Amino acid sequence: MNYTLEIFRDAALSEHIERLSLSALSDAQALEQAEAVRWRCECAGRSRALVLTREDEAVVARMGSRRLSGYGD
């Protein structure tokens, strides 16, 4: 199944930074891949909001880096 991971600069989703295409057998596997991207942002010291969407346009997860309080988690 195909997924899209959109990365935004802030929790308001006002500035789109990057869009990644992911391929996974399940939502759980796609979520693991999204978490890896999230942690790369964390390790680089960048606060980001991420939205993981399935190919049928259903939102699988919304997550924010730990620095963005109140978003996702």
PDB file of N, CA, C, O and CB in Angstrom:
ATOM      1  N   MET A   1       0.849  -1.164   0.000  1.00  0.00           N
ATOM      2  CA  MET A   1       0.000   0.000   0.000  1.00  0.00           C
ATOM      3  C   MET A   1       0.902   1.235   0.000  1.00  0.00           C
ATOM      4  O   MET A   1       2.001   1.217   0.554  1.00  0.00           O
ATOM      5  CB  MET A   1      -0.970  -0.007   1.223  1.00  0.00           C
ATOM      6  N   ASN A   2       0.422   2.297  -0.624  1.00  0.00           N
ATOM      7  CA  ASN A   2       1.188   3.539  -0.703  1.00  0.00           C
ATOM      8  C   ASN A   2       0.672   4.565   0.292  1.00  0.00           C
ATOM      9  O   ASN A   2      -0.524   4.655   0.566  1.00  0.00           O
ATOM     10  CB  ASN A   2       1.135   4.112  -2.117  1.00  0.00           C
ATOM     11  N   TYR A   3       1.614   5.334   0.823  1.00  0.00           N
ATOM     12  CA  TYR A   3       1.316   6.357   1.816  1.00  0.00           C
ATOM     13  C   TYR A   3       2.057   7.630   1.449  1.00  0.00           C
ATOM     14  O   TYR A   3       3.041   7.602   0.710  1.00  0.00           O
ATOM     15  CB  TYR A   3       1.701   5.884   3.240  1.00  0.00           C
ATOM     16  N   THR A   4       1.574   8.744   1.975  1.00  0.00           N
ATOM     17  CA  THR A   4       2.260  10.024   1.829  1.00  0.00           C
ATOM     18  C   THR A   4       2.528  10.568   3.226  1.00  0.00           C
ATOM     19  O   THR A   4       1.642  10.594   4.081  1.00  0.00           O
ATOM     20  CB  THR A   4       1.417  11.038   0.972  1.00  0.00           C
ATOM     21  N   LEU A   5       3.750  10.995   3.435  1.00  0.00           N
ATOM     22  CA  LEU A   5       4.122  11.627   4.697  1.00  0.00           C
ATOM     23  C   LEU A   5       4.437  13.082   4.391  1.00  0.00           C
ATOM     24  O   LEU A   5       5.419  13.386   3.714  1.00  0.00           O
ATOM     25  CB  LEU A   5       5.346  10.902   5.381  1.00  0.00           C
ATOM     26  N   GLU A   6       3.602  13.972   4.892  1.00  0.00           N
ATOM     27  CA  GLU A   6       3.814  15.399   4.687  1.00  0.00           C
ATOM     28  C   GLU A   6       4.458  15.990   5.928  1.00  0.00           C
ATOM     29  O   GLU A   6       4.059  15.699   7.055  1.00  0.00           O
ATOM     30  CB  GLU A   6       2.483  16.119   4.362  1.00  0.00           C
ATOM     31  N   ILE A   7       5.447  16.814   5.703  1.00  0.00           N
ATOM     32  CA  ILE A   7       6.200  17.416   6.798  1.00  0.00           C
ATOM     33  C   ILE A   7       5.984  18.928   6.752  1.00  0.00           C
ATOM     34  O   ILE A   7       6.161  19.566   5.714  1.00  0.00           O
ATOM     35  CB  ILE A   7       7.725  17.058   6.706  1.00  0.00           C
ATOM     36  N   PHE A   8       5.598  19.481   7.893  1.00  0.00           N
ATOM     37  CA  PHE A   8       5.306  20.909   8.008  1.00  0.00           C
ATOM     38  C   PHE A   8       6.228  21.546   9.033  1.00  0.00           C
ATOM     39  O   PHE A   8       6.719  20.877   9.943  1.00  0.00           O
ATOM     40  CB  PHE A   8       3.830  21.140   8.395  1.00  0.00           C
ATOM     41  N   ARG A   9       6.457  22.828   8.879  1.00  0.00           N
ATOM     42  CA  ARG A   9       7.343  23.554   9.795  1.00  0.00           C
ATOM     43  C   ARG A   9       6.728  23.744  11.177  1.00  0.00           C
ATOM     44  O   ARG A   9       7.452  23.792  12.172  1.00  0.00           O
ATOM     45  CB  ARG A   9       7.696  24.905   9.210  1.00  0.00           C
ATOM     46  N   ASP A  10       5.389  23.853  11.253  1.00  0.00           N
ATOM     47  CA  ASP A  10       4.767  24.120  12.549  1.00  0.00           C
ATOM     48  C   ASP A  10       3.449  23.368  12.708  1.00  0.00           C
ATOM     49  O   ASP A  10       2.925  22.809  11.745  1.00  0.00           O
ATOM     50  CB  ASP A  10       4.534  25.617  12.720  1.00  0.00           C
ATOM     51  N   ALA A  11       2.925  23.359  13.914  1.00  0.00           N
ATOM     52  CA  ALA A  11       1.705  22.614  14.228  1.00  0.00           C
ATOM     53  C   ALA A  11       0.471  23.184  13.534  1.00  0.00           C
ATOM     54  O   ALA A  11      -0.536  22.487  13.410  1.00  0.00           O
ATOM     55  CB  ALA A  11       1.482  22.602  15.721  1.00  0.00           C
ATOM     56  N   ALA A  12       0.527  24.413  13.088  1.00  0.00           N
ATOM     57  CA  ALA A  12      -0.605  25.020  12.383  1.00  0.00           C
ATOM     58  C   ALA A  12      -0.679  24.529  10.934  1.00  0.00           C
ATOM     59  O   ALA A  12      -1.622  24.852  10.210  1.00  0.00           O
ATOM     60  CB  ALA A  12      -0.493  26.555  12.416  1.00  0.00           C
ATOM     61  N   LEU A  13       0.314  23.754  10.521  1.00  0.00           N
ATOM     62  CA  LEU A  13       0.395  23.200   9.164  1.00  0.00           C
ATOM     63  C   LEU A  13       0.381  24.303   8.111  1.00  0.00           C
ATOM     64  O   LEU A  13      -0.142  24.122   7.012  1.00  0.00           O
ATOM     65  CB  LEU A  13      -0.764  22.228   8.915  1.00  0.00           C
ATOM     66  N   SER A  14       0.956  25.435   8.459  1.00  0.00           N
ATOM     67  CA  SER A  14       0.916  26.589   7.568  1.00  0.00           C
ATOM     68  C   SER A  14       2.035  26.599   6.528  1.00  0.00           C
ATOM     69  O   SER A  14       1.895  27.215   5.472  1.00  0.00           O
ATOM     70  CB  SER A  14       0.981  27.844   8.377  1.00  0.00           C
ATOM     71  N   GLU A  15       3.129  25.931   6.819  1.00  0.00           N
ATOM     72  CA  GLU A  15       4.243  25.929   5.871  1.00  0.00           C
ATOM     73  C   GLU A  15       4.687  24.503   5.573  1.00  0.00           C
ATOM     74  O   GLU A  15       5.306  23.837   6.402  1.00  0.00           O
ATOM     75  CB  GLU A  15       5.424  26.752   6.418  1.00  0.00           C
ATOM     76  N   HIS A  16       4.359  24.065   4.390  1.00  0.00           N
ATOM     77  CA  HIS A  16       4.706  22.718   3.924  1.00  0.00           C
ATOM     78  C   HIS A  16       6.190  22.701   3.564  1.00  0.00           C
ATOM     79  O   HIS A  16       6.664  23.564   2.827  1.00  0.00           O
ATOM     80  CB  HIS A  16       3.824  22.293   2.693  1.00  0.00           C
ATOM     81  N   ILE A  17       6.915  21.720   4.084  1.00  0.00           N
ATOM     82  CA  ILE A  17       8.350  21.651   3.833  1.00  0.00           C
ATOM     83  C   ILE A  17       8.698  20.544   2.837  1.00  0.00           C
ATOM     84  O   ILE A  17       9.472  20.752   1.903  1.00  0.00           O
ATOM     85  CB  ILE A  17       9.098  21.429   5.141  1.00  0.00           C
ATOM     86  N   GLU A  18       8.118  19.374   3.054  1.00  0.00           N
ATOM     87  CA  GLU A  18       8.518  18.211   2.262  1.00  0.00           C
ATOM     88  C   GLU A  18       7.368  17.206   2.200  1.00  0.00           C
ATOM     89  O   GLU A  18       6.538  17.138   3.106  1.00  0.00           O
ATOM     90  CB  GLU A  18       9.787  17.548   2.860  1.00  0.00           C
ATOM     91  N   ARG A  19       7.332  16.434   1.124  1.00  0.00           N
ATOM     92  CA  ARG A  19       6.349  15.358   0.978  1.00  0.00           C
ATOM     93  C   ARG A  19       7.118  14.104   0.560  1.00  0.00           C
ATOM     94  O   ARG A  19       7.827  14.099  -0.446  1.00  0.00           O
ATOM     95  CB  ARG A  19       5.220  15.730  -0.078  1.00  0.00           C
ATOM     96  N   LEU A  20       6.963  13.051   1.347  1.00  0.00           N
ATOM     97  CA  LEU A  20       7.645  11.788   1.070  1.00  0.00           C
ATOM     98  C   LEU A  20       6.630  10.718   0.696  1.00  0.00           C
ATOM     99  O   LEU A  20       5.527  10.682   1.242  1.00  0.00           O
ATOM    100  CB  LEU A  20       8.480  11.336   2.287  1.00  0.00           C
ATOM    101  N   SER A  21       7.003   9.853  -0.231  1.00  0.00           N
ATOM    102  CA  SER A  21       6.170   8.701  -0.580  1.00  0.00           C
ATOM    103  C   SER A  21       6.717   7.490   0.164  1.00  0.00           C
ATOM    104  O   SER A  21       7.917   7.217   0.136  1.00  0.00           O
ATOM    105  CB  SER A  21       6.148   8.451  -2.135  1.00  0.00           C
ATOM    106  N   LEU A  22       5.823   6.773   0.828  1.00  0.00           N
ATOM    107  CA  LEU A  22       6.207   5.570   1.562  1.00  0.00           C
ATOM    108  C   LEU A  22       5.442   4.386   1.006  1.00  0.00           C
ATOM    109  O   LEU A  22       4.334   4.539   0.492  1.00  0.00           O
ATOM    110  CB  LEU A  22       5.941   5.729   3.081  1.00  0.00           C
ATOM    111  N   SER A  23       6.028   3.217   1.107  1.00  0.00           N
ATOM    112  CA  SER A  23       5.355   1.989   0.717  1.00  0.00           C
ATOM    113  C   SER A  23       5.477   1.016   1.886  1.00  0.00           C
ATOM    114  O   SER A  23       6.568   0.795   2.411  1.00  0.00           O
ATOM    115  CB  SER A  23       5.965   1.387  -0.605  1.00  0.00           C
ATOM    116  N   ALA A  24       4.345   0.440   2.288  1.00  0.00           N
ATOM    117  CA  ALA A  24       4.346  -0.482   3.432  1.00  0.00           C
ATOM    118  C   ALA A  24       3.206  -1.476   3.267  1.00  0.00           C
ATOM    119  O   ALA A  24       2.254  -1.222   2.529  1.00  0.00           O
ATOM    120  CB  ALA A  24       4.212   0.292   4.785  1.00  0.00           C
ATOM    121  N   LEU A  25       3.306  -2.600   3.952  1.00  0.00           N
ATOM    122  CA  LEU A  25       2.265  -3.624   3.890  1.00  0.00           C
ATOM    123  C   LEU A  25       1.075  -3.310   4.779  1.00  0.00           C
ATOM    124  O   LEU A  25      -0.018  -3.837   4.574  1.00  0.00           O
ATOM    125  CB  LEU A  25       2.836  -4.958   4.274  1.00  0.00           C
ATOM    126  N   SER A  26       1.291  -2.440   5.779  1.00  0.00           N
ATOM    127  CA  SER A  26       0.215  -2.123   6.721  1.00  0.00           C
ATOM    128  C   SER A  26       0.394  -0.709   7.268  1.00  0.00           C
ATOM    129  O   SER A  26       1.449  -0.092   7.122  1.00  0.00           O
ATOM    130  CB  SER A  26       0.183  -3.148   7.880  1.00  0.00           C
ATOM    131  N   ASP A  27      -0.670  -0.214   7.903  1.00  0.00           N
ATOM    132  CA  ASP A  27      -0.587   1.092   8.556  1.00  0.00           C
ATOM    133  C   ASP A  27       0.501   1.085   9.625  1.00  0.00           C
ATOM    134  O   ASP A  27       1.218   2.070   9.799  1.00  0.00           O
ATOM    135  CB  ASP A  27      -1.945   1.476   9.178  1.00  0.00           C
ATOM    136  N   ALA A  28       0.616  -0.023  10.331  1.00  0.00           N
ATOM    137  CA  ALA A  28       1.612  -0.117  11.404  1.00  0.00           C
ATOM    138  C   ALA A  28       3.032   0.039  10.859  1.00  0.00           C
ATOM    139  O   ALA A  28       3.858   0.728  11.458  1.00  0.00           O
ATOM    140  CB  ALA A  28       1.478  -1.458  12.139  1.00  0.00           C
ATOM    141  N   GLN A  29       3.310  -0.597   9.733  1.00  0.00           N
ATOM    142  CA  GLN A  29       4.645  -0.471   9.132  1.00  0.00           C
ATOM    143  C   GLN A  29       4.884   0.952   8.632  1.00  0.00           C
ATOM    144  O   GLN A  29       5.981   1.489   8.785  1.00  0.00           O
ATOM    145  CB  GLN A  29       4.812  -1.473   7.973  1.00  0.00           C
ATOM    146  N   ALA A  30       3.872   1.557   8.041  1.00  0.00           N
ATOM    147  CA  ALA A  30       4.007   2.943   7.572  1.00  0.00           C
ATOM    148  C   ALA A  30       4.237   3.883   8.752  1.00  0.00           C
ATOM    149  O   ALA A  30       5.015   4.833   8.657  1.00  0.00           O
ATOM    150  CB  ALA A  30       2.750   3.379   6.778  1.00  0.00           C
ATOM    151  N   LEU A  31       3.566   3.615   9.847  1.00  0.00           N
ATOM    152  CA  LEU A  31       3.734   4.431  11.048  1.00  0.00           C
ATOM    153  C   LEU A  31       5.160   4.311  11.592  1.00  0.00           C
ATOM    154  O   LEU A  31       5.731   5.295  12.061  1.00  0.00           O
ATOM    155  CB  LEU A  31       2.717   4.016  12.125  1.00  0.00           C
ATOM    156  N   GLU A  32       5.723   3.124  11.531  1.00  0.00           N
ATOM    157  CA  GLU A  32       7.113   2.937  11.964  1.00  0.00           C
ATOM    158  C   GLU A  32       8.061   3.776  11.111  1.00  0.00           C
ATOM    159  O   GLU A  32       8.995   4.391  11.626  1.00  0.00           O
ATOM    160  CB  GLU A  32       7.509   1.447  11.889  1.00  0.00           C
ATOM    161  N   GLN A  33       7.811   3.793   9.798  1.00  0.00           N
ATOM    162  CA  GLN A  33       8.644   4.595   8.898  1.00  0.00           C
ATOM    163  C   GLN A  33       8.488   6.086   9.208  1.00  0.00           C
ATOM    164  O   GLN A  33       9.468   6.831   9.196  1.00  0.00           O
ATOM    165  CB  GLN A  33       8.275   4.314   7.422  1.00  0.00           C
ATOM    166  N   ALA A  34       7.270   6.512   9.482  1.00  0.00           N
ATOM    167  CA  ALA A  34       7.015   7.914   9.817  1.00  0.00           C
ATOM    168  C   ALA A  34       7.713   8.290  11.127  1.00  0.00           C
ATOM    169  O   ALA A  34       8.260   9.385  11.254  1.00  0.00           O
ATOM    170  CB  ALA A  34       5.497   8.177   9.925  1.00  0.00           C
ATOM    171  N   GLU A  35       7.688   7.377  12.093  1.00  0.00           N
ATOM    172  CA  GLU A  35       8.370   7.617  13.374  1.00  0.00           C
ATOM    173  C   GLU A  35       9.874   7.792  13.166  1.00  0.00           C
ATOM    174  O   GLU A  35      10.508   8.602  13.842  1.00  0.00           O
ATOM    175  CB  GLU A  35       8.104   6.455  14.355  1.00  0.00           C
ATOM    176  N   ALA A  36      10.442   7.028  12.227  1.00  0.00           N
ATOM    177  CA  ALA A  36      11.876   7.162  11.946  1.00  0.00           C
ATOM    178  C   ALA A  36      12.184   8.557  11.403  1.00  0.00           C
ATOM    179  O   ALA A  36      13.194   9.160  11.768  1.00  0.00           O
ATOM    180  CB  ALA A  36      12.338   6.080  10.938  1.00  0.00           C
ATOM    181  N   VAL A  37      11.317   9.066  10.534  1.00  0.00           N
ATOM    182  CA  VAL A  37      11.499  10.425  10.005  1.00  0.00           C
ATOM    183  C   VAL A  37      11.355  11.440  11.131  1.00  0.00           C
ATOM    184  O   VAL A  37      12.124  12.397  11.227  1.00  0.00           O
ATOM    185  CB  VAL A  37      10.476  10.724   8.874  1.00  0.00           C
ATOM    186  N   ARG A  38      10.369  11.216  11.969  1.00  0.00           N
ATOM    187  CA  ARG A  38      10.158  12.113  13.107  1.00  0.00           C
ATOM    188  C   ARG A  38      11.404  12.194  13.987  1.00  0.00           C
ATOM    189  O   ARG A  38      11.812  13.283  14.390  1.00  0.00           O
ATOM    190  CB  ARG A  38       8.958  11.644  13.940  1.00  0.00           C
ATOM    191  N   TRP A  39      12.002  11.051  14.280  1.00  0.00           N
ATOM    192  CA  TRP A  39      13.188  11.036  15.131  1.00  0.00           C
ATOM    193  C   TRP A  39      14.386  11.668  14.448  1.00  0.00           C
ATOM    194  O   TRP A  39      15.220  12.279  15.117  1.00  0.00           O
ATOM    195  CB  TRP A  39      13.521   9.618  15.536  1.00  0.00           C
ATOM    196  N   ARG A  40      14.493  11.535  13.114  1.00  0.00           N
ATOM    197  CA  ARG A  40      15.582  12.220  12.406  1.00  0.00           C
ATOM    198  C   ARG A  40      15.442  13.730  12.575  1.00  0.00           C
ATOM    199  O   ARG A  40      16.435  14.434  12.760  1.00  0.00           O
ATOM    200  CB  ARG A  40      15.587  11.841  10.899  1.00  0.00           C
ATOM    201  N   CYS A  41      14.207  14.226  12.509  1.00  0.00           N
ATOM    202  CA  CYS A  41      13.966  15.662  12.735  1.00  0.00           C
ATOM    203  C   CYS A  41      14.356  16.037  14.157  1.00  0.00           C
ATOM    204  O   CYS A  41      15.008  17.057  14.383  1.00  0.00           O
ATOM    205  CB  CYS A  41      12.477  16.024  12.474  1.00  0.00           C
ATOM    206  N   GLU A  42      13.953  15.205  15.113  1.00  0.00           N
ATOM    207  CA  GLU A  42      14.280  15.459  16.529  1.00  0.00           C
ATOM    208  C   GLU A  42      15.792  15.529  16.734  1.00  0.00           C
ATOM    209  O   GLU A  42      16.303  16.451  17.370  1.00  0.00           O
ATOM    210  CB  GLU A  42      13.675  14.358  17.434  1.00  0.00           C
ATOM    211  N   CYS A  43      16.493  14.546  16.189  1.00  0.00           N
ATOM    212  CA  CYS A  43      17.944  14.482  16.382  1.00  0.00           C
ATOM    213  C   CYS A  43      18.654  15.668  15.739  1.00  0.00           C
ATOM    214  O   CYS A  43      19.717  16.088  16.197  1.00  0.00           O
ATOM    215  CB  CYS A  43      18.493  13.180  15.810  1.00  0.00           C
ATOM    216  N   ALA A  44      18.065  16.199  14.685  1.00  0.00           N
ATOM    217  CA  ALA A  44      18.644  17.358  14.013  1.00  0.00           C
ATOM    218  C   ALA A  44      18.237  18.667  14.701  1.00  0.00           C
ATOM    219  O   ALA A  44      18.669  19.746  14.296  1.00  0.00           O
ATOM    220  CB  ALA A  44      18.217  17.381  12.541  1.00  0.00           C
ATOM    221  N   GLY A  45      17.404  18.564  15.742  1.00  0.00           N
ATOM    222  CA  GLY A  45      17.001  19.747  16.485  1.00  0.00           C
ATOM    223  C   GLY A  45      15.937  20.576  15.790  1.00  0.00           C
ATOM    224  O   GLY A  45      15.780  21.762  16.078  1.00  0.00           O
ATOM    225  N   ARG A  46      15.200  19.948  14.864  1.00  0.00           N
ATOM    226  CA  ARG A  46      14.155  20.673  14.131  1.00  0.00           C
ATOM    227  C   ARG A  46      12.780  20.247  14.620  1.00  0.00           C
ATOM    228  O   ARG A  46      12.492  19.054  14.716  1.00  0.00           O
ATOM    229  CB  ARG A  46      14.280  20.429  12.610  1.00  0.00           C
ATOM    230  N   SER A  47      11.946  21.206  14.924  1.00  0.00           N
ATOM    231  CA  SER A  47      10.558  20.928  15.304  1.00  0.00           C
ATOM    232  C   SER A  47       9.734  20.813  14.037  1.00  0.00           C
ATOM    233  O   SER A  47       9.774  21.696  13.181  1.00  0.00           O
ATOM    234  CB  SER A  47       9.984  22.039  16.246  1.00  0.00           C
ATOM    235  N   ARG A  48       8.990  19.731  13.918  1.00  0.00           N
ATOM    236  CA  ARG A  48       8.187  19.508  12.720  1.00  0.00           C
ATOM    237  C   ARG A  48       6.867  18.856  13.087  1.00  0.00           C
ATOM    238  O   ARG A  48       6.763  18.156  14.094  1.00  0.00           O
ATOM    239  CB  ARG A  48       8.947  18.641  11.708  1.00  0.00           C
ATOM    240  N   ALA A  49       5.865  19.094  12.262  1.00  0.00           N
ATOM    241  CA  ALA A  49       4.587  18.395  12.353  1.00  0.00           C
ATOM    242  C   ALA A  49       4.520  17.467  11.143  1.00  0.00           C
ATOM    243  O   ALA A  49       4.883  17.861  10.034  1.00  0.00           O
ATOM    244  CB  ALA A  49       3.355  19.403  12.395  1.00  0.00           C
ATOM    245  N   LEU A  50       4.056  16.234  11.358  1.00  0.00           N
ATOM    246  CA  LEU A  50       3.988  15.252  10.279  1.00  0.00           C
ATOM    247  C   LEU A  50       2.573  14.698  10.175  1.00  0.00           C
ATOM    248  O   LEU A  50       1.903  14.470  11.182  1.00  0.00           O
ATOM    249  CB  LEU A  50       5.002  14.108  10.510  1.00  0.00           C
ATOM    250  N   VAL A  51       2.132  14.485   8.936  1.00  0.00           N
ATOM    251  CA  VAL A  51       0.819  13.906   8.688  1.00  0.00           C
ATOM    252  C   VAL A  51       1.010  12.731   7.737  1.00  0.00           C
ATOM    253  O   VAL A  51       1.504  12.896   6.622  1.00  0.00           O
ATOM    254  CB  VAL A  51      -0.182  14.967   8.098  1.00  0.00           C
ATOM    255  N   LEU A  52       0.613  11.542   8.190  1.00  0.00           N
ATOM    256  CA  LEU A  52       0.727  10.321   7.398  1.00  0.00           C
ATOM    257  C   LEU A  52      -0.642   9.985   6.821  1.00  0.00           C
ATOM    258  O   LEU A  52      -1.612   9.824   7.563  1.00  0.00           O
ATOM    259  CB  LEU A  52       1.278   9.139   8.257  1.00  0.00           C
ATOM    260  N   THR A  53      -0.719   9.879   5.489  1.00  0.00           N
ATOM    261  CA  THR A  53      -1.980   9.644   4.801  1.00  0.00           C
ATOM    262  C   THR A  53      -1.867   8.412   3.916  1.00  0.00           C
ATOM    263  O   THR A  53      -0.873   8.232   3.212  1.00  0.00           O
ATOM    264  CB  THR A  53      -2.384  10.872   3.968  1.00  0.00           C
ATOM    265  N   ARG A  54      -2.891   7.564   3.955  1.00  0.00           N
ATOM    266  CA  ARG A  54      -2.972   6.367   3.118  1.00  0.00           C
ATOM    267  C   ARG A  54      -3.380   6.771   1.707  1.00  0.00           C
ATOM    268  O   ARG A  54      -3.894   7.871   1.508  1.00  0.00           O
ATOM    269  CB  ARG A  54      -3.980   5.337   3.709  1.00  0.00           C
ATOM    270  N   GLU A  55      -3.159   5.902   0.725  1.00  0.00           N
ATOM    271  CA  GLU A  55      -3.471   6.211  -0.667  1.00  0.00           C
ATOM    272  C   GLU A  55      -4.956   6.493  -0.904  1.00  0.00           C
ATOM    273  O   GLU A  55      -5.306   7.133  -1.896  1.00  0.00           O
ATOM    274  CB  GLU A  55      -3.031   5.074  -1.545  1.00  0.00           C
ATOM    275  N   ASP A  56      -5.835   6.028  -0.012  1.00  0.00           N
ATOM    276  CA  ASP A  56      -7.269   6.328  -0.134  1.00  0.00           C
ATOM    277  C   ASP A  56      -7.621   7.661   0.538  1.00  0.00           C
ATOM    278  O   ASP A  56      -8.794   7.980   0.734  1.00  0.00           O
ATOM    279  CB  ASP A  56      -8.106   5.190   0.485  1.00  0.00           C
ATOM    280  N   GLU A  57      -6.575   8.438   0.891  1.00  0.00           N
ATOM    281  CA  GLU A  57      -6.673   9.770   1.493  1.00  0.00           C
ATOM    282  C   GLU A  57      -7.115   9.776   2.960  1.00  0.00           C
ATOM    283  O   GLU A  57      -7.406  10.836   3.514  1.00  0.00           O
ATOM    284  CB  GLU A  57      -7.626  10.595   0.699  1.00  0.00           C
ATOM    285  N   ALA A  58      -7.167   8.615   3.581  1.00  0.00           N
ATOM    286  CA  ALA A  58      -7.475   8.537   5.008  1.00  0.00           C
ATOM    287  C   ALA A  58      -6.214   8.901   5.800  1.00  0.00           C
ATOM    288  O   ALA A  58      -5.124   8.410   5.509  1.00  0.00           O
ATOM    289  CB  ALA A  58      -7.993   7.105   5.399  1.00  0.00           C
ATOM    290  N   VAL A  59      -6.378   9.760   6.796  1.00  0.00           N
ATOM    291  CA  VAL A  59      -5.249  10.141   7.648  1.00  0.00           C
ATOM    292  C   VAL A  59      -4.997   9.010   8.638  1.00  0.00           C
ATOM    293  O   VAL A  59      -5.882   8.633   9.406  1.00  0.00           O
ATOM    294  CB  VAL A  59      -5.526  11.494   8.396  1.00  0.00           C
ATOM    295  N   VAL A  60      -3.794   8.481   8.609  1.00  0.00           N
ATOM    296  CA  VAL A  60      -3.399   7.380   9.490  1.00  0.00           C
ATOM    297  C   VAL A  60      -2.883   7.932  10.820  1.00  0.00           C
ATOM    298  O   VAL A  60      -3.179   7.390  11.885  1.00  0.00           O
ATOM    299  CB  VAL A  60      -2.317   6.497   8.813  1.00  0.00           C
ATOM    300  N   ALA A  61      -2.104   9.021  10.745  1.00  0.00           N
ATOM    301  CA  ALA A  61      -1.535   9.595  11.973  1.00  0.00           C
ATOM    302  C   ALA A  61      -1.150  11.049  11.753  1.00  0.00           C
ATOM    303  O   ALA A  61      -0.773  11.467  10.658  1.00  0.00           O
ATOM    304  CB  ALA A  61      -0.305   8.786  12.435  1.00  0.00           C
ATOM    305  N   ARG A  62      -1.261  11.793  12.833  1.00  0.00           N
ATOM    306  CA  ARG A  62      -0.736  13.155  12.896  1.00  0.00           C
ATOM    307  C   ARG A  62       0.215  13.147  14.083  1.00  0.00           C
ATOM    308  O   ARG A  62      -0.147  12.721  15.180  1.00  0.00           O
ATOM    309  CB  ARG A  62      -1.893  14.261  13.048  1.00  0.00           C
ATOM    310  N   MET A  63       1.409  13.612  13.857  1.00  0.00           N
ATOM    311  CA  MET A  63       2.372  13.601  14.951  1.00  0.00           C
ATOM    312  C   MET A  63       3.228  14.852  14.898  1.00  0.00           C
ATOM    313  O   MET A  63       3.446  15.438  13.837  1.00  0.00           O
ATOM    314  CB  MET A  63       3.253  12.343  14.895  1.00  0.00           C
ATOM    315  N   GLY A  64       3.696  15.235  16.039  1.00  0.00           N
ATOM    316  CA  GLY A  64       4.575  16.391  16.127  1.00  0.00           C
ATOM    317  C   GLY A  64       5.818  16.018  16.899  1.00  0.00           C
ATOM    318  O   GLY A  64       5.816  15.087  17.705  1.00  0.00           O
ATOM    319  N   SER A  65       6.862  16.748  16.643  1.00  0.00           N
ATOM    320  CA  SER A  65       8.062  16.496  17.417  1.00  0.00           C
ATOM    321  C   SER A  65       7.807  16.918  18.853  1.00  0.00           C
ATOM    322  O   SER A  65       6.894  17.700  19.120  1.00  0.00           O
ATOM    323  CB  SER A  65       9.281  17.243  16.822  1.00  0.00           C
ATOM    324  N   ARG A  66       8.580  16.425  19.746  1.00  0.00           N
ATOM    325  CA  ARG A  66       8.387  16.682  21.176  1.00  0.00           C
ATOM    326  C   ARG A  66       8.411  18.178  21.485  1.00  0.00           C
ATOM    327  O   ARG A  66       7.847  18.616  22.488  1.00  0.00           O
ATOM    328  CB  ARG A  66       9.465  15.964  21.993  1.00  0.00           C
ATOM    329  N   ARG A  67       9.057  18.952  20.635  1.00  0.00           N
ATOM    330  CA  ARG A  67       9.151  20.398  20.847  1.00  0.00           C
ATOM    331  C   ARG A  67       7.841  21.110  20.519  1.00  0.00           C
ATOM    332  O   ARG A  67       7.646  22.254  20.931  1.00  0.00           O
ATOM    333  CB  ARG A  67      10.276  20.977  20.002  1.00  0.00           C
ATOM    334  N   LEU A  68       6.934  20.449  19.781  1.00  0.00           N
ATOM    335  CA  LEU A  68       5.640  21.042  19.446  1.00  0.00           C
ATOM    336  C   LEU A  68       4.621  20.523  20.444  1.00  0.00           C
ATOM    337  O   LEU A  68       4.040  19.457  20.239  1.00  0.00           O
ATOM    338  CB  LEU A  68       5.212  20.708  17.973  1.00  0.00           C
ATOM    339  N   SER A  69       4.405  21.237  21.487  1.00  0.00           N
ATOM    340  CA  SER A  69       3.495  20.763  22.512  1.00  0.00           C
ATOM    341  C   SER A  69       2.051  20.778  22.026  1.00  0.00           C
ATOM    342  O   SER A  69       1.619  21.718  21.359  1.00  0.00           O
ATOM    343  CB  SER A  69       3.633  21.606  23.765  1.00  0.00           C
ATOM    344  N   GLY A  70       1.315  19.730  22.367  1.00  0.00           N
ATOM    345  CA  GLY A  70      -0.104  19.669  22.075  1.00  0.00           C
ATOM    346  C   GLY A  70      -0.463  19.232  20.674  1.00  0.00           C
ATOM    347  O   GLY A  70      -1.633  19.320  20.301  1.00  0.00           O
ATOM    348  N   TYR A  71       0.488  18.761  19.873  1.00  0.00           N
ATOM    349  CA  TYR A  71       0.155  18.324  18.524  1.00  0.00           C
ATOM    350  C   TYR A  71       0.488  16.850  18.369  1.00  0.00           C
ATOM    351  O   TYR A  71       1.571  16.408  18.751  1.00  0.00           O
ATOM    352  CB  TYR A  71       0.905  19.165  17.470  1.00  0.00           C
ATOM    353  N   GLY A  72      -0.429  16.101  17.816  1.00  0.00           N
ATOM    354  CA  GLY A  72      -0.156  14.697  17.545  1.00  0.00           C
ATOM    355  C   GLY A  72      -0.226  13.849  18.790  1.00  0.00           C
ATOM    356  O   GLY A  72      -1.316  13.517  19.257  1.00  0.00           O
ATOM    357  N   ASP A  73       0.890  13.503  19.320  1.00  0.00           N
ATOM    358  CA  ASP A  73       1.044  12.585  20.445  1.00  0.00           C
ATOM    359  C   ASP A  73      -0.187  12.601  21.287  1.00  0.00           C
ATOM    360  O   ASP A  73      -0.258  11.892  22.290  1.00  0.00           O
ATOM    361  CB  ASP A  73       2.258  12.937  21.286  1.00  0.00           C
TER     362      ASP A  73
END
